[in-house]
Amino acid sequence: MVPLLPDLIANNLTVVFCGINPGLKSAWNGHHFSGRSNRFWKVLHQAGFTPHEIKPLNDATILDFGYGLTTAVERATVRADELSKHEFADAIEAFRTKMSIYQPKYIAFLGKPAYIAFSGKKQVLWGGQPEDFCAAKVWVLPNPSGLNRGFTLNDLIIHYRELYGAISNPAIIKDSR
């Protein structure tokens, strides 16, 4: 049986990054975004969130910067498209409870599927969303998975940098939609 990947979360974080679900390698390793082709840590650093690129083995240090990590669905898969709509539906309440307890200022959904399922919308645009989720501002960012070749490394950095700009200067919210 594949182990569960524990959240890296604490109260009142600036941003909780919410992946769709863990990859198998990350679940087995016990570290977020540990797949060799995953670009999360590189993008996070190059977008300005961290002063250096965090290695997956040191993923818990993300908390030192005021950020956390969770997933919408706990079950690990090779590809996120292996998840069913029922798995997202079954995960909504636990996710809401978690966000209500920890109260991050922002939730950044990494990819559209989880936010679409959790918001009940048929379609969402990239960037800041008009509605809050559990009192947190919501951003939808492209998934940094190596399987997501629709976005270059530079494209990802641009999207993530927009969120970094918004949290660094909340008076200037850029609409990337």
Secondary structure, DSSP 4 states (H G I P E B T S, - for coil): -PPPPPPB--TT-SEEEEESS-BHHHHHHTSTT-STT--HHHHHHHTTSSSSPPPGGGGGGGGGGTEEEEESS---BSSGGGS-HHHHHHHHHHHHHHHHHH--SEEEEESHHHHHHHH--S---SEE-SS-BTTBEEEEE----TT-TTS-HHHHHHHHHHHHHHHH-TTS-----
